Amino acid sequence: MSFRRPRIGVVRFPGSNRDQDAMRAVELAGGEAVPIWHESEDLLGVTGLFIPGGFSYGDYLRAGAMAAHSPVMRAVRRHAQAGGPVLGVCNGFQILLEAGLLPGAMLPNRSLRFVHKEVFLRVERDDTPLLSQLRRGEVVQLPIAHKEGNWFAPAEVLEEVERRGLVALRYCTAEGAVAEEANPNGALHGVAALTNPEGNVLGMMPHPECRVDPLLGEPAGLPFLRALVEAS
């Protein structure tokens, strides 16, 4: 009896630089990684999508702004609206915001500098498919690498996000306290990751694909990838 692994599409744009890491992470999590080029609306029969980090289209205009209007994003939107799982990491999160699949926008980091460091994250949800391998209140450590990670939303949008419980991860101390000193970029309410109301779209600034191999340290990113594979 043969077992077919879930096929996870890794969307590639000009300027993507984490696509190979994303594909390897999908394979380590038990999925079959399928590269999908930005000019195509054919998702090649995949059942889940991973939009990786990098600098799509050179981050011209705003990070993710041009990628959000590429042909592949029309297919990504249809996939998401049909309930298909979508994980966007770093630039992928920025693209999901620009495409309107998640609320709010990204501003430059409050330091106006590129930030590359390890951060602690408190898990705020564990009741959606893409967070099913985590536990609410758990603290995980992952790396970030971005210049535009300062999540912002108008007061009414922020209120709606909190009311509906759309925050998936918040920057925190090692003990799990959400504090200003633990916030690396100035994001409102320490937001590091968001989910859509249906729970099938997850955008996050930290890079789980960089922490899936025990040779590189605690594989704290593997639960995110396993959840994507299992949901697909």
N, C-alpha and C positions, 0 to 999 in steps of 0.2 A: 504494500500500500504506500503510495507516494504522498508526500506532504508538500504542498506548495506554500512558500513563504509569502506573506503580504508584500505587495509591490508598493514601494514608497517613492514617489517622484521627488527628486531634488532639483528645484528650479534654478537655472543658471542664467545670470545676466552678464553683460560686459562689465567687468569690475568686481564680480563675485570672487572672493578669495578664501572662503571657508567651505566651498562646495565639495572638495575632496574629503575634508574632515567630516562633513555631514554624511557623505556616502559611506565612509568607513564606519561611522557611528551607527548608521542604520543597519549595516551588515552585522556588526557586533551585537546589536539588539535583536537580531533574528529576522530582520526584513531583507527584502531584495531591493537594492537601491537602483533607481532608474533616472538617469539624467534627462532633464527636459529643458530645451533651449527657449529663451525668452520670446523668440519670434513665432513660436508654435502655439496654436490653441488645442492641439491634440495632446491629451494627458496620457496617452499610451496605455490606457487601461489600468492605471494605478488606482489604489484605494485610499491612499493617504498622501499628503504633501508636506515637504520640508522646504521652507524658503530660508536659505542660509545667509550668513553675514558677508560683509565686504563693502564695496563702494560702488553700487550699481550705477551705471552711467556717470561715474566720477562724482556722484553726489551733487551734480549741478542743480541749480535752483534751490532744492532742499533735499536732505537725505531721503531717498525713496520716492521722491516726487515724480521723476520721469519713469521709473520702473512701474509705478502704480498704473500707468497708462499703456503699458506694453501689451501685445496681443495675448501673452500667456495669462495675464491677470484677469482677462475676461473669463477664461476657463477656470482659473482659481476661484473666482467669485461664484460661478455656477456650482462648482464642486462644494464650496462652503455652504451655499444656500440650500443645497440638497442634503446637508448634514454630514458631508465628508470631513474627516479630520485634517486640520491645517496647523502646522507649527512654524512660526516665524521667529528667527533668532537674530538679534541685533539689527542689522540692516533689513532683515526679513520682518522684524517687528515694525520698523519704520515704514516699510512698504505697506504692511497691513493697515497701519494708521492712515497713510495717505490714500489708500484705496477705500477707506470708509468701512473696513471690516472690523475695526476696533475703534473705540472712542478716544478723542484727544489728539495731541500732536507732540512731536519732539522738538525741543529747543536745544541750542548749544548748552553744553555743560556750564554750570555757573562759574567755573574756573576759566572758561573759554579755552581750555586745553584738552588735548586727547588724554583720556584716562585709561590706563592698562594696569589692573591690579586684581587681587583676589578680594571677594566680598562675601559677607554672610547674608543669607536670605531666609526669611521666615515664610513658611508655606501657609497660605491663607485659605486654600480650598483643597479638598481631596475628594470631592463628590462629582467631578466631571471626568469624562474618559481620558483626557490628556493629562490629568493629575492623579490618576487612580493608583499609581505606584508610590505615591507620597502620603504623608500623614499631616493633617492640619496641626500647626504649631511646631512642626519639625523645623530644625535649622540646618540648611545645607550651605556648603561653600563652593563657589564657582568663580571663574575669572570673568571680568568684563574687559572690553577693548572698544572704546567709542569716544567720539567727540560730541555727538548729539544724542544724549541719553536722558535729558532733562524733561521728563514727561510733564505735560501741562494740559489743563482743560479749564474752560470757564467754570465759574462757581456752580452753575446749574447742572453742567455735565458731571463735574466732580461729585456733586451731591447724588446724582443718579447712579454713578459708578459705585459709590459706597453703599447706597441703599440697596442696590441689586446684587451686591457682593461680587463684583467683577474683578476685583484685585486678586491675582493668583499668588504673587510673591511680593514681599516688601524687603527693602534693605534693612538690615538690623545688626545689632552687636552679636558677638559670639554666644551671648546668653539669650538672644531672641528679642531684645528690646529694640523697638523702632525709635531711633534717636537721630538727631541732626548730625552728630559726629559720625554716624555709620552710613550716611547718605553721600555717595561719591559724586553725584552730579546735580543735586538740587531738585530732583523729581518730587512733585507734589505728593504728600502723604507717604513718601518713601516708595512709590510704585516702581517695581522692577519688572512686573509682568502682569498682563491683563488677559482675561478670557471674554468671549462674547456671551450674551445672555443664554444662548443654547449650549454653550460649553464645548463646542467642537472646533473653535478657533482659539489658539493660544499664541500670544506674542510675548517674548521675553528678551531683555537686554543681555543677561548673562549667557555664557556659551556652554551649554551642556555637552556639546559634541567634543569639547576639549578635555572632558573628564569622563571618559568611557573605558579607558585602558588602565588596569592596575599598575602598569609600568610607569604611568605618569602621576600616580598618587591615587587617593581615594576616588573610585569611579562614581562620584556623586551625580554625574550627569546621566548615567545609564537609565535611571527610572523614568526620565522624561522621554527618552527614545523608546524604551520598552512600552510605555503607555501609548505612544504614537503607533507603534507596530501593532499592538493588541487592539487598538481602536480601529484599525484599517481593515 
